[in-house]
Amino acid sequence: MKPGLFSGGCESKNDNLIPNMKYALLVHQPQEDFDKRNDAAAMAAGRAYGEALMAAGVFVGGAGLESPRAATTVSIRDGKREVHDGPYAETKEFLAGFGLIDVPDLDAALEWAARHPAAAYATVEVRPLLGSHFVAGNAKAS
């Protein structure tokens, strides 16, 4: 993918161009569910869901995340960097992954969220991206 600014697609409604909206599908799950993520059936369901998003032409990007135990948090306090191992928040559910989709409206985003295989055991939060553009970069190899 080339770096740059990507604006939403458009859908024709009544001869007017209506821009699509981009939404984040944020999967939240309890810590204990991170240990079950290598289940073959769950992996196959995730792949099939991703393929369906791509076939529908709504997939923008996304990824699963490692366990919160692998997290490192950074903050600046009094001008000094503070680094801590582990998740920052004391919570029952953690961000497990995200997907970005480009769809006509919230109803379409909710339909895709309901089809997410994790919706059967976790929470899929649907949140619009701020603004109508998505910026992607091209990381340089080190």
Secondary structure in CASP SS format (residue, H / E / C, confidence):
PFRMAT SS
TARGET T0000
AUTHOR 0000-0000-0000
METHOD secondary structure of the structure
MODEL  1
M C 1.00
K C 1.00
P C 1.00
G E 1.00
L E 1.00
F E 1.00
S E 1.00
G C 1.00
G C 1.00
C E 1.00
E E 1.00
S E 1.00
K E 1.00
N C 1.00
D C 1.00
N E 1.00
L E 1.00
I E 1.00
P E 1.00
N C 1.00
M E 1.00
K E 1.00
Y E 1.00
A E 1.00
L E 1.00
L E 1.00
V E 1.00
H E 1.00
Q E 1.00
P E 1.00
Q H 1.00
E H 1.00
D H 1.00
F H 1.00
D C 1.00
K C 1.00
R C 1.00
N C 1.00
D C 1.00
A H 1.00
A H 1.00
A H 1.00
M H 1.00
A H 1.00
A H 1.00
G H 1.00
R H 1.00
A H 1.00
Y H 1.00
G H 1.00
E H 1.00
A H 1.00
L H 1.00
M H 1.00
A H 1.00
A C 1.00
G C 1.00
V C 1.00
F E 1.00
V E 1.00
G E 1.00
G E 1.00
A E 1.00
G E 1.00
L C 1.00
E C 1.00
S C 1.00
P H 1.00
R H 1.00
A H 1.00
A C 1.00
T E 1.00
T E 1.00
V E 1.00
S E 1.00
I E 1.00
R E 1.00
D C 1.00
G C 1.00
K E 1.00
R E 1.00
E E 1.00
V E 1.00
H E 1.00
D E 1.00
G C 1.00
P C 1.00
Y C 1.00
A C 1.00
E C 1.00
T C 1.00
K C 1.00
E E 1.00
F E 1.00
L E 1.00
A E 1.00
G E 1.00
F E 1.00
G E 1.00
L E 1.00
I E 1.00
D E 1.00
V E 1.00
P C 1.00
D C 1.00
L H 1.00
D H 1.00
A H 1.00
A H 1.00
L H 1.00
E H 1.00
W H 1.00
A H 1.00
A H 1.00
R H 1.00
H C 1.00
P H 1.00
A H 1.00
A H 1.00
A H 1.00
Y C 1.00
A C 1.00
T E 1.00
V E 1.00
E E 1.00
V E 1.00
R E 1.00
P E 1.00
L C 1.00
L C 1.00
G C 1.00
S C 1.00
H E 1.00
F E 1.00
V E 1.00
A E 1.00
G C 1.00
N C 1.00
A C 1.00
K C 1.00
A C 1.00
S C 1.00
END
